Amino acid sequence: MLFDYVLAVTLSESGIAQDAADKWISSGDELRMSAGWSCYC
């Protein structure tokens, strides 16, 4: 989805990106998990 990609790219430039990505990936919510993995990409 475009939304999770844009959010992830924006977040990846911040200092909290890894913590947020880890929390989203473990959330179980499909959209949040996708955004979390996109942060790592």
Full PDB file with SEQRES, HELIX, SHEET, SSBOND, CRYST1, ORIGX, SCALE, CONECT and MASTER records, all heavy atoms in Angstrom:
SEQRES   1 A   41  MET LEU PHE ASP TYR VAL LEU ALA VAL THR LEU SER GLU          
SEQRES   2 A   41  SER GLY ILE ALA GLN ASP ALA ALA ASP LYS TRP ILE SER          
SEQRES   3 A   41  SER GLY ASP GLU LEU ARG MET SER ALA GLY TRP SER CYS          
SEQRES   4 A   41  TYR CYS                                                      
HELIX    1 AA1 LEU A    2  SER A   12  1                                  11    
HELIX    2 AA2 ALA A   17  ILE A   25  1                                   9    
HELIX    3 AA3 GLU A   30  TYR A   40  1                                  11    
CRYST1    1.000    1.000    1.000  90.00  90.00  90.00 P 1           1          
ORIGX1      1.000000  0.000000  0.000000        0.00000                         
ORIGX2      0.000000  1.000000  0.000000        0.00000                         
ORIGX3      0.000000  0.000000  1.000000        0.00000                         
SCALE1      1.000000  0.000000  0.000000        0.00000                         
SCALE2      0.000000  1.000000  0.000000        0.00000                         
SCALE3      0.000000  0.000000  1.000000        0.00000                         
ATOM      1  N   MET A   1       0.835  -1.181   0.000  1.00  0.00           N  
ATOM      2  CA  MET A   1       0.000   0.000   0.000  1.00  0.00           C  
ATOM      3  C   MET A   1       0.878   1.242   0.000  1.00  0.00           C  
ATOM      4  O   MET A   1       1.933   1.237   0.593  1.00  0.00           O  
ATOM      5  CB  MET A   1      -0.891   0.030   1.232  1.00  0.00           C  
ATOM      6  CG  MET A   1      -1.935  -1.024   1.274  1.00  0.00           C  
ATOM      7  SD  MET A   1      -3.051  -0.662   2.639  1.00  0.00           S  
ATOM      8  CE  MET A   1      -4.487  -1.392   1.967  1.00  0.00           C  
ATOM      9  N   LEU A   2       0.387   2.242  -0.639  1.00  0.00           N  
ATOM     10  CA  LEU A   2       1.150   3.482  -0.736  1.00  0.00           C  
ATOM     11  C   LEU A   2       1.297   4.155   0.622  1.00  0.00           C  
ATOM     12  O   LEU A   2       2.363   4.646   0.966  1.00  0.00           O  
ATOM     13  CB  LEU A   2       0.485   4.427  -1.728  1.00  0.00           C  
ATOM     14  CG  LEU A   2       1.188   5.765  -1.956  1.00  0.00           C  
ATOM     15  CD1 LEU A   2       2.604   5.527  -2.460  1.00  0.00           C  
ATOM     16  CD2 LEU A   2       0.418   6.617  -2.921  1.00  0.00           C  
ATOM     17  N   PHE A   3       0.229   4.128   1.416  1.00  0.00           N  
ATOM     18  CA  PHE A   3       0.253   4.804   2.711  1.00  0.00           C  
ATOM     19  C   PHE A   3       1.353   4.258   3.613  1.00  0.00           C  
ATOM     20  O   PHE A   3       2.141   5.018   4.172  1.00  0.00           O  
ATOM     21  CB  PHE A   3      -1.100   4.671   3.419  1.00  0.00           C  
ATOM     22  CG  PHE A   3      -1.080   5.169   4.828  1.00  0.00           C  
ATOM     23  CD1 PHE A   3      -1.074   6.525   5.101  1.00  0.00           C  
ATOM     24  CD2 PHE A   3      -1.040   4.284   5.893  1.00  0.00           C  
ATOM     25  CE1 PHE A   3      -1.037   7.000   6.403  1.00  0.00           C  
ATOM     26  CE2 PHE A   3      -1.000   4.737   7.190  1.00  0.00           C  
ATOM     27  CZ  PHE A   3      -1.006   6.094   7.446  1.00  0.00           C  
ATOM     28  N   ASP A   4       1.418   2.949   3.765  1.00  0.00           N  
ATOM     29  CA  ASP A   4       2.417   2.385   4.665  1.00  0.00           C  
ATOM     30  C   ASP A   4       3.830   2.616   4.154  1.00  0.00           C  
ATOM     31  O   ASP A   4       4.755   2.824   4.927  1.00  0.00           O  
ATOM     32  CB  ASP A   4       2.165   0.907   4.962  1.00  0.00           C  
ATOM     33  CG  ASP A   4       2.182   0.014   3.755  1.00  0.00           C  
ATOM     34  OD1 ASP A   4       1.903   0.504   2.650  1.00  0.00           O  
ATOM     35  OD2 ASP A   4       2.442  -1.186   3.913  1.00  0.00           O  
ATOM     36  N   TYR A   5       4.013   2.651   2.829  1.00  0.00           N  
ATOM     37  CA  TYR A   5       5.333   2.914   2.270  1.00  0.00           C  
ATOM     38  C   TYR A   5       5.768   4.348   2.549  1.00  0.00           C  
ATOM     39  O   TYR A   5       6.890   4.586   2.989  1.00  0.00           O  
ATOM     40  CB  TYR A   5       5.333   2.643   0.761  1.00  0.00           C  
ATOM     41  CG  TYR A   5       6.659   2.955   0.118  1.00  0.00           C  
ATOM     42  CD1 TYR A   5       7.737   2.088   0.274  1.00  0.00           C  
ATOM     43  CD2 TYR A   5       6.846   4.118  -0.615  1.00  0.00           C  
ATOM     44  CE1 TYR A   5       8.973   2.370  -0.291  1.00  0.00           C  
ATOM     45  CE2 TYR A   5       8.072   4.411  -1.185  1.00  0.00           C  
ATOM     46  CZ  TYR A   5       9.125   3.538  -1.021  1.00  0.00           C  
ATOM     47  OH  TYR A   5      10.338   3.829  -1.574  1.00  0.00           O  
ATOM     48  N   VAL A   6       4.878   5.315   2.322  1.00  0.00           N  
ATOM     49  CA  VAL A   6       5.206   6.729   2.564  1.00  0.00           C  
ATOM     50  C   VAL A   6       5.492   6.950   4.038  1.00  0.00           C  
ATOM     51  O   VAL A   6       6.461   7.630   4.405  1.00  0.00           O  
ATOM     52  CB  VAL A   6       4.063   7.645   2.072  1.00  0.00           C  
ATOM     53  CG1 VAL A   6       4.296   9.088   2.505  1.00  0.00           C  
ATOM     54  CG2 VAL A   6       3.926   7.558   0.566  1.00  0.00           C  
ATOM     55  N   LEU A   7       4.679   6.380   4.900  1.00  0.00           N  
ATOM     56  CA  LEU A   7       4.895   6.504   6.339  1.00  0.00           C  
ATOM     57  C   LEU A   7       6.236   5.900   6.735  1.00  0.00           C  
ATOM     58  O   LEU A   7       7.007   6.494   7.484  1.00  0.00           O  
ATOM     59  CB  LEU A   7       3.763   5.815   7.097  1.00  0.00           C  
ATOM     60  CG  LEU A   7       3.855   5.837   8.613  1.00  0.00           C  
ATOM     61  CD1 LEU A   7       3.783   7.272   9.128  1.00  0.00           C  
ATOM     62  CD2 LEU A   7       2.744   4.996   9.212  1.00  0.00           C  
ATOM     63  N   ALA A   8       6.549   4.732   6.209  1.00  0.00           N  
ATOM     64  CA  ALA A   8       7.796   4.061   6.543  1.00  0.00           C  
ATOM     65  C   ALA A   8       9.012   4.847   6.061  1.00  0.00           C  
ATOM     66  O   ALA A   8      10.009   4.953   6.773  1.00  0.00           O  
ATOM     67  CB  ALA A   8       7.806   2.659   5.946  1.00  0.00           C  
ATOM     68  N   VAL A   9       8.946   5.384   4.858  1.00  0.00           N  
ATOM     69  CA  VAL A   9      10.071   6.155   4.329  1.00  0.00           C  
ATOM     70  C   VAL A   9      10.295   7.400   5.180  1.00  0.00           C  
ATOM     71  O   VAL A   9      11.424   7.746   5.524  1.00  0.00           O  
ATOM     72  CB  VAL A   9       9.833   6.533   2.850  1.00  0.00           C  
ATOM     73  CG1 VAL A   9      10.841   7.567   2.377  1.00  0.00           C  
ATOM     74  CG2 VAL A   9       9.897   5.294   1.980  1.00  0.00           C  
ATOM     75  N   THR A  10       9.214   8.074   5.550  1.00  0.00           N  
ATOM     76  CA  THR A  10       9.316   9.263   6.394  1.00  0.00           C  
ATOM     77  C   THR A  10       9.888   8.913   7.754  1.00  0.00           C  
ATOM     78  O   THR A  10      10.794   9.572   8.263  1.00  0.00           O  
ATOM     79  CB  THR A  10       7.935   9.926   6.561  1.00  0.00           C  
ATOM     80  OG1 THR A  10       7.430  10.248   5.260  1.00  0.00           O  
ATOM     81  CG2 THR A  10       8.026  11.194   7.377  1.00  0.00           C  
ATOM     82  N   LEU A  11       9.387   7.845   8.353  1.00  0.00           N  
ATOM     83  CA  LEU A  11       9.845   7.428   9.670  1.00  0.00           C  
ATOM     84  C   LEU A  11      11.297   6.947   9.640  1.00  0.00           C  
ATOM     85  O   LEU A  11      12.050   7.169  10.593  1.00  0.00           O  
ATOM     86  CB  LEU A  11       8.949   6.313  10.211  1.00  0.00           C  
ATOM     87  CG  LEU A  11       9.297   5.788  11.595  1.00  0.00           C  
ATOM     88  CD1 LEU A  11       9.082   6.883  12.646  1.00  0.00           C  
ATOM     89  CD2 LEU A  11       8.475   4.572  11.928  1.00  0.00           C  
ATOM     90  N   SER A  12      11.697   6.308   8.551  1.00  0.00           N  
ATOM     91  CA  SER A  12      13.048   5.746   8.482  1.00  0.00           C  
ATOM     92  C   SER A  12      14.133   6.801   8.605  1.00  0.00           C  
ATOM     93  O   SER A  12      15.272   6.490   8.910  1.00  0.00           O  
ATOM     94  CB  SER A  12      13.230   4.944   7.196  1.00  0.00           C  
ATOM     95  OG  SER A  12      13.234   5.795   6.075  1.00  0.00           O  
ATOM     96  N   GLU A  13      13.759   8.055   8.377  1.00  0.00           N  
ATOM     97  CA  GLU A  13      14.728   9.144   8.489  1.00  0.00           C  
ATOM     98  C   GLU A  13      14.807   9.700   9.911  1.00  0.00           C  
ATOM     99  O   GLU A  13      15.593  10.605  10.179  1.00  0.00           O  
ATOM    100  CB  GLU A  13      14.355  10.252   7.504  1.00  0.00           C  
ATOM    101  CG  GLU A  13      14.435   9.791   6.063  1.00  0.00           C  
ATOM    102  CD  GLU A  13      13.957  10.826   5.074  1.00  0.00           C  
ATOM    103  OE1 GLU A  13      13.532  11.912   5.498  1.00  0.00           O  
ATOM    104  OE2 GLU A  13      13.998  10.529   3.867  1.00  0.00           O  
ATOM    105  N   SER A  14      14.011   9.148  10.815  1.00  0.00           N  
ATOM    106  CA  SER A  14      14.008   9.639  12.192  1.00  0.00           C  
ATOM    107  C   SER A  14      14.850   8.730  13.087  1.00  0.00           C  
ATOM    108  O   SER A  14      15.231   7.632  12.696  1.00  0.00           O  
ATOM    109  CB  SER A  14      12.581   9.710  12.733  1.00  0.00           C  
ATOM    110  OG  SER A  14      12.113   8.410  13.013  1.00  0.00           O  
ATOM    111  N   GLY A  15      15.090   9.183  14.285  1.00  0.00           N  
ATOM    112  CA  GLY A  15      15.900   8.420  15.227  1.00  0.00           C  
ATOM    113  C   GLY A  15      15.160   7.287  15.905  1.00  0.00           C  
ATOM    114  O   GLY A  15      15.771   6.448  16.553  1.00  0.00           O  
ATOM    115  N   ILE A  16      13.830   7.244  15.756  1.00  0.00           N  
ATOM    116  CA  ILE A  16      13.049   6.209  16.429  1.00  0.00           C  
ATOM    117  C   ILE A  16      12.591   5.108  15.484  1.00  0.00           C  
ATOM    118  O   ILE A  16      11.772   4.267  15.845  1.00  0.00           O  
ATOM    119  CB  ILE A  16      11.812   6.824  17.131  1.00  0.00           C  
ATOM    120  CG1 ILE A  16      10.880   7.477  16.109  1.00  0.00           C  
ATOM    121  CG2 ILE A  16      12.227   7.794  18.217  1.00  0.00           C  
ATOM    122  CD1 ILE A  16       9.500   7.791  16.650  1.00  0.00           C  
ATOM    123  N   ALA A  17      13.099   5.123  14.278  1.00  0.00           N  
ATOM    124  CA  ALA A  17      12.615   4.210  13.238  1.00  0.00           C  
ATOM    125  C   ALA A  17      12.706   2.743  13.638  1.00  0.00           C  
ATOM    126  O   ALA A  17      11.745   1.995  13.468  1.00  0.00           O  
ATOM    127  CB  ALA A  17      13.376   4.437  11.941  1.00  0.00           C  
ATOM    128  N   GLN A  18      13.827   2.299  14.163  1.00  0.00           N  
ATOM    129  CA  GLN A  18      13.980   0.877  14.473  1.00  0.00           C  
ATOM    130  C   GLN A  18      13.042   0.455  15.594  1.00  0.00           C  
ATOM    131  O   GLN A  18      12.416  -0.610  15.510  1.00  0.00           O  
ATOM    132  CB  GLN A  18      15.430   0.555  14.839  1.00  0.00           C  
ATOM    133  CG  GLN A  18      15.639  -0.938  15.017  1.00  0.00           C  
ATOM    134  CD  GLN A  18      17.098  -1.312  15.166  1.00  0.00           C  
ATOM    135  OE1 GLN A  18      17.971  -0.461  15.123  1.00  0.00           O  
ATOM    136  NE2 GLN A  18      17.364  -2.579  15.330  1.00  0.00           N  
ATOM    137  N   ASP A  19      12.910   1.260  16.631  1.00  0.00           N  
ATOM    138  CA  ASP A  19      12.001   0.923  17.728  1.00  0.00           C  
ATOM    139  C   ASP A  19      10.562   0.857  17.245  1.00  0.00           C  
ATOM    140  O   ASP A  19       9.821  -0.061  17.595  1.00  0.00           O  
ATOM    141  CB  ASP A  19      12.118   1.948  18.866  1.00  0.00           C  
ATOM    142  CG  ASP A  19      13.440   1.862  19.602  1.00  0.00           C  
ATOM    143  OD1 ASP A  19      14.062   0.780  19.580  1.00  0.00           O  
ATOM    144  OD2 ASP A  19      13.838   2.872  20.194  1.00  0.00           O  
ATOM    145  N   ALA A  20      10.157   1.844  16.449  1.00  0.00           N  
ATOM    146  CA  ALA A  20       8.793   1.864  15.924  1.00  0.00           C  
ATOM    147  C   ALA A  20       8.557   0.672  14.998  1.00  0.00           C  
ATOM    148  O   ALA A  20       7.514   0.018  15.071  1.00  0.00           O  
ATOM    149  CB  ALA A  20       8.525   3.169  15.192  1.00  0.00           C  
ATOM    150  N   ALA A  21       9.518   0.385  14.129  1.00  0.00           N  
ATOM    151  CA  ALA A  21       9.378  -0.740  13.195  1.00  0.00           C  
ATOM    152  C   ALA A  21       9.232  -2.053  13.953  1.00  0.00           C  
ATOM    153  O   ALA A  21       8.364  -2.869  13.625  1.00  0.00           O  
ATOM    154  CB  ALA A  21      10.579  -0.800  12.254  1.00  0.00           C  
ATOM    155  N   ASP A  22      10.034  -2.263  14.977  1.00  0.00           N  
ATOM    156  CA  ASP A  22       9.947  -3.495  15.758  1.00  0.00           C  
ATOM    157  C   ASP A  22       8.588  -3.617  16.445  1.00  0.00           C  
ATOM    158  O   ASP A  22       7.995  -4.699  16.472  1.00  0.00           O  
ATOM    159  CB  ASP A  22      11.061  -3.540  16.810  1.00  0.00           C  
ATOM    160  CG  ASP A  22      12.434  -3.731  16.184  1.00  0.00           C  
ATOM    161  OD1 ASP A  22      12.518  -4.168  15.021  1.00  0.00           O  
ATOM    162  OD2 ASP A  22      13.431  -3.442  16.876  1.00  0.00           O  
ATOM    163  N   LYS A  23       8.096  -2.512  16.991  1.00  0.00           N  
ATOM    164  CA  LYS A  23       6.795  -2.524  17.665  1.00  0.00           C  
ATOM    165  C   LYS A  23       5.678  -2.820  16.657  1.00  0.00           C  
ATOM    166  O   LYS A  23       4.771  -3.598  16.934  1.00  0.00           O  
ATOM    167  CB  LYS A  23       6.545  -1.180  18.343  1.00  0.00           C  
ATOM    168  CG  LYS A  23       5.264  -1.139  19.156  1.00  0.00           C  
ATOM    169  CD  LYS A  23       5.048   0.214  19.805  1.00  0.00           C  
ATOM    170  CE  LYS A  23       6.035   0.433  20.919  1.00  0.00           C  
ATOM    171  NZ  LYS A  23       5.771   1.671  21.676  1.00  0.00           N  
ATOM    172  N   TRP A  24       5.744  -2.203  15.477  1.00  0.00           N  
ATOM    173  CA  TRP A  24       4.717  -2.425  14.465  1.00  0.00           C  
ATOM    174  C   TRP A  24       4.738  -3.854  13.949  1.00  0.00           C  
ATOM    175  O   TRP A  24       3.699  -4.462  13.752  1.00  0.00           O  
ATOM    176  CB  TRP A  24       4.897  -1.463  13.304  1.00  0.00           C  
ATOM    177  CG  TRP A  24       4.581  -0.044  13.632  1.00  0.00           C  
ATOM    178  CD1 TRP A  24       3.956   0.423  14.752  1.00  0.00           C  
ATOM    179  CD2 TRP A  24       4.868   1.103  12.840  1.00  0.00           C  
ATOM    180  NE1 TRP A  24       3.849   1.776  14.701  1.00  0.00           N  
ATOM    181  CE2 TRP A  24       4.394   2.233  13.548  1.00  0.00           C  
ATOM    182  CE3 TRP A  24       5.486   1.290  11.616  1.00  0.00           C  
ATOM    183  CZ2 TRP A  24       4.507   3.523  13.042  1.00  0.00           C  
ATOM    184  CZ3 TRP A  24       5.610   2.579  11.118  1.00  0.00           C  
ATOM    185  CH2 TRP A  24       5.119   3.674  11.822  1.00  0.00           C  
ATOM    186  N   ILE A  25       5.930  -4.403  13.740  1.00  0.00           N  
ATOM    187  CA  ILE A  25       6.046  -5.771  13.223  1.00  0.00           C  
ATOM    188  C   ILE A  25       5.444  -6.766  14.216  1.00  0.00           C  
ATOM    189  O   ILE A  25       4.792  -7.726  13.829  1.00  0.00           O  
ATOM    190  CB  ILE A  25       7.513  -6.105  12.901  1.00  0.00           C  
ATOM    191  CG1 ILE A  25       7.953  -5.302  11.673  1.00  0.00           C  
ATOM    192  CG2 ILE A  25       7.705  -7.598  12.668  1.00  0.00           C  
ATOM    193  CD1 ILE A  25       9.450  -5.309  11.425  1.00  0.00           C  
ATOM    194  N   SER A  26       5.616  -6.508  15.484  1.00  0.00           N  
ATOM    195  CA  SER A  26       5.096  -7.437  16.497  1.00  0.00           C  
ATOM    196  C   SER A  26       3.637  -7.162  16.864  1.00  0.00           C  
ATOM    197  O   SER A  26       3.065  -7.889  17.664  1.00  0.00           O  
ATOM    198  CB  SER A  26       5.963  -7.383  17.755  1.00  0.00           C  
ATOM    199  OG  SER A  26       5.890  -6.108  18.362  1.00  0.00           O  
ATOM    200  N   SER A  27       3.018  -6.156  16.249  1.00  0.00           N  
ATOM    201  CA  SER A  27       1.654  -5.766  16.605  1.00  0.00           C  
ATOM    202  C   SER A  27       0.599  -6.778  16.165  1.00  0.00           C  
ATOM    203  O   SER A  27      -0.457  -6.879  16.781  1.00  0.00           O  
ATOM    204  CB  SER A  27       1.311  -4.404  15.996  1.00  0.00           C  
ATOM    205  OG  SER A  27       1.103  -4.517  14.606  1.00  0.00           O  
ATOM    206  N   GLY A  28       0.855  -7.489  15.085  1.00  0.00           N  
ATOM    207  CA  GLY A  28      -0.138  -8.416  14.563  1.00  0.00           C  
ATOM    208  C   GLY A  28      -1.114  -7.764  13.593  1.00  0.00           C  
ATOM    209  O   GLY A  28      -1.873  -8.449  12.918  1.00  0.00           O  
ATOM    210  N   ASP A  29      -1.104  -6.446  13.504  1.00  0.00           N  
ATOM    211  CA  ASP A  29      -1.967  -5.716  12.572  1.00  0.00           C  
ATOM    212  C   ASP A  29      -1.274  -5.673  11.216  1.00  0.00           C  
ATOM    213  O   ASP A  29      -0.135  -5.219  11.105  1.00  0.00           O  
ATOM    214  CB  ASP A  29      -2.209  -4.305  13.106  1.00  0.00           C  
ATOM    215  CG  ASP A  29      -3.068  -3.475  12.181  1.00  0.00           C  
ATOM    216  OD1 ASP A  29      -2.507  -2.890  11.218  1.00  0.00           O  
ATOM    217  OD2 ASP A  29      -4.284  -3.402  12.416  1.00  0.00           O  
ATOM    218  N   GLU A  30      -1.967  -6.143  10.190  1.00  0.00           N  
ATOM    219  CA  GLU A  30      -1.333  -6.303   8.872  1.00  0.00           C  
ATOM    220  C   GLU A  30      -0.755  -4.998   8.322  1.00  0.00           C  
ATOM    221  O   GLU A  30       0.355  -4.979   7.795  1.00  0.00           O  
ATOM    222  CB  GLU A  30      -2.346  -6.878   7.886  1.00  0.00           C  
ATOM    223  CG  GLU A  30      -1.744  -7.279   6.572  1.00  0.00           C  
ATOM    224  CD  GLU A  30      -2.728  -7.998   5.670  1.00  0.00           C  
ATOM    225  OE1 GLU A  30      -3.636  -8.664   6.182  1.00  0.00           O  
ATOM    226  OE2 GLU A  30      -2.555  -7.882   4.454  1.00  0.00           O  
ATOM    227  N   LEU A  31      -1.501  -3.902   8.424  1.00  0.00           N  
ATOM    228  CA  LEU A  31      -1.023  -2.628   7.896  1.00  0.00           C  
ATOM    229  C   LEU A  31       0.196  -2.144   8.674  1.00  0.00           C  
ATOM    230  O   LEU A  31       1.183  -1.698   8.080  1.00  0.00           O  
ATOM    231  CB  LEU A  31      -2.134  -1.575   7.958  1.00  0.00           C  
ATOM    232  CG  LEU A  31      -1.777  -0.200   7.407  1.00  0.00           C  
ATOM    233  CD1 LEU A  31      -1.370  -0.280   5.940  1.00  0.00           C  
ATOM    234  CD2 LEU A  31      -2.948   0.758   7.582  1.00  0.00           C  
ATOM    235  N   ARG A  32       0.157  -2.247   9.985  1.00  0.00           N  
ATOM    236  CA  ARG A  32       1.306  -1.822  10.795  1.00  0.00           C  
ATOM    237  C   ARG A  32       2.518  -2.708  10.546  1.00  0.00           C  
ATOM    238  O   ARG A  32       3.642  -2.224  10.489  1.00  0.00           O  
ATOM    239  CB  ARG A  32       0.948  -1.842  12.275  1.00  0.00           C  
ATOM    240  CG  ARG A  32       0.030  -0.734  12.655  1.00  0.00           C  
ATOM    241  CD  ARG A  32      -0.244  -0.735  14.123  1.00  0.00           C  
ATOM    242  NE  ARG A  32      -1.165   0.338  14.463  1.00  0.00           N  
ATOM    243  CZ  ARG A  32      -1.648   0.533  15.646  1.00  0.00           C  
ATOM    244  NH1 ARG A  32      -1.315  -0.255  16.640  1.00  0.00           N  
ATOM    245  NH2 ARG A  32      -2.485   1.521  15.879  1.00  0.00           N  
ATOM    246  N   MET A  33       2.290  -4.008  10.410  1.00  0.00           N  
ATOM    247  CA  MET A  33       3.405  -4.919  10.138  1.00  0.00           C  
ATOM    248  C   MET A  33       4.060  -4.582   8.806  1.00  0.00           C  
ATOM    249  O   MET A  33       5.289  -4.567   8.696  1.00  0.00           O  
ATOM    250  CB  MET A  33       2.913  -6.364  10.138  1.00  0.00           C  
ATOM    251  CG  MET A  33       2.485  -6.848  11.508  1.00  0.00           C  
ATOM    252  SD  MET A  33       1.691  -8.452  11.470  1.00  0.00           S  
ATOM    253  CE  MET A  33       3.086  -9.498  11.088  1.00  0.00           C  
ATOM    254  N   SER A  34       3.258  -4.282   7.802  1.00  0.00           N  
ATOM    255  CA  SER A  34       3.792  -3.920   6.490  1.00  0.00           C  
ATOM    256  C   SER A  34       4.618  -2.639   6.577  1.00  0.00           C  
ATOM    257  O   SER A  34       5.705  -2.552   5.994  1.00  0.00           O  
ATOM    258  CB  SER A  34       2.639  -3.750   5.502  1.00  0.00           C  
ATOM    259  OG  SER A  34       3.123  -3.352   4.248  1.00  0.00           O  
ATOM    260  N   ALA A  35       4.106  -1.654   7.307  1.00  0.00           N  
ATOM    261  CA  ALA A  35       4.840  -0.405   7.470  1.00  0.00           C  
ATOM    262  C   ALA A  35       6.146  -0.641   8.220  1.00  0.00           C  
ATOM    263  O   ALA A  35       7.176  -0.063   7.897  1.00  0.00           O  
ATOM    264  CB  ALA A  35       3.990   0.624   8.221  1.00  0.00           C  
ATOM    265  N   GLY A  36       6.116  -1.514   9.215  1.00  0.00           N  
ATOM    266  CA  GLY A  36       7.332  -1.834   9.965  1.00  0.00           C  
ATOM    267  C   GLY A  36       8.400  -2.452   9.090  1.00  0.00           C  
ATOM    268  O   GLY A  36       9.568  -2.055   9.129  1.00  0.00           O  
ATOM    269  N   TRP A  37       8.004  -3.418   8.258  1.00  0.00           N  
ATOM    270  CA  TRP A  37       8.976  -4.050   7.356  1.00  0.00           C  
ATOM    271  C   TRP A  37       9.476  -3.061   6.320  1.00  0.00           C  
ATOM    272  O   TRP A  37      10.652  -3.098   5.937  1.00  0.00           O  
ATOM    273  CB  TRP A  37       8.371  -5.280   6.674  1.00  0.00           C  
ATOM    274  CG  TRP A  37       8.278  -6.450   7.602  1.00  0.00           C  
ATOM    275  CD1 TRP A  37       7.154  -7.047   8.067  1.00  0.00           C  
ATOM    276  CD2 TRP A  37       9.362  -7.161   8.211  1.00  0.00           C  
ATOM    277  NE1 TRP A  37       7.470  -8.072   8.913  1.00  0.00           N  
ATOM    278  CE2 TRP A  37       8.822  -8.166   9.018  1.00  0.00           C  
ATOM    279  CE3 TRP A  37      10.749  -7.024   8.150  1.00  0.00           C  
ATOM    280  CZ2 TRP A  37       9.616  -9.042   9.770  1.00  0.00           C  
ATOM    281  CZ3 TRP A  37      11.543  -7.899   8.910  1.00  0.00           C  
ATOM    282  CH2 TRP A  37      10.968  -8.900   9.687  1.00  0.00           C  
ATOM    283  N   SER A  38       8.624  -2.141   5.898  1.00  0.00           N  
ATOM    284  CA  SER A  38       9.045  -1.129   4.912  1.00  0.00           C  
ATOM    285  C   SER A  38      10.097  -0.199   5.487  1.00  0.00           C  
ATOM    286  O   SER A  38      10.937   0.320   4.761  1.00  0.00           O  
ATOM    287  CB  SER A  38       7.837  -0.323   4.423  1.00  0.00           C  
ATOM    288  OG  SER A  38       6.968  -1.134   3.661  1.00  0.00           O  
ATOM    289  N   CYS A  39      10.065   0.014   6.806  1.00  0.00           N  
ATOM    290  CA  CYS A  39      11.098   0.845   7.443  1.00  0.00           C  
ATOM    291  C   CYS A  39      12.469   0.214   7.270  1.00  0.00           C  
ATOM    292  O   CYS A  39      13.463   0.911   7.095  1.00  0.00           O  
ATOM    293  CB  CYS A  39      10.810   1.011   8.937  1.00  0.00           C  
ATOM    294  SG  CYS A  39       9.534   2.193   9.334  1.00  0.00           S  
ATOM    295  N   TYR A  40      12.534  -1.102   7.353  1.00  0.00           N  
ATOM    296  CA  TYR A  40      13.814  -1.789   7.196  1.00  0.00           C  
ATOM    297  C   TYR A  40      14.293  -1.795   5.750  1.00  0.00           C  
ATOM    298  O   TYR A  40      15.482  -1.875   5.491  1.00  0.00           O  
ATOM    299  CB  TYR A  40      13.715  -3.213   7.715  1.00  0.00           C  
ATOM    300  CG  TYR A  40      13.820  -3.301   9.216  1.00  0.00           C  
ATOM    301  CD1 TYR A  40      12.708  -3.523  10.008  1.00  0.00           C  
ATOM    302  CD2 TYR A  40      15.043  -3.140   9.845  1.00  0.00           C  
ATOM    303  CE1 TYR A  40      12.803  -3.587  11.375  1.00  0.00           C  
ATOM    304  CE2 TYR A  40      15.154  -3.205  11.218  1.00  0.00           C  
ATOM    305  CZ  TYR A  40      14.027  -3.434  11.979  1.00  0.00           C  
ATOM    306  OH  TYR A  40      14.139  -3.487  13.338  1.00  0.00           O  
ATOM    307  N   CYS A  41      13.340  -1.745   4.830  1.00  0.00           N  
ATOM    308  CA  CYS A  41      13.718  -1.740   3.400  1.00  0.00           C  
ATOM    309  C   CYS A  41      14.370  -0.432   3.047  1.00  0.00           C  
ATOM    310  O   CYS A  41      15.222  -0.333   2.253  1.00  0.00           O  
ATOM    311  CB  CYS A  41      12.505  -1.954   2.524  1.00  0.00           C  
ATOM    312  SG  CYS A  41      11.806  -3.603   2.709  1.00  0.00           S  
TER     313      CYS A  41                                                      
MASTER        0    0    0    3    0    0    0    6  312    1    0    4          
END                                                                             
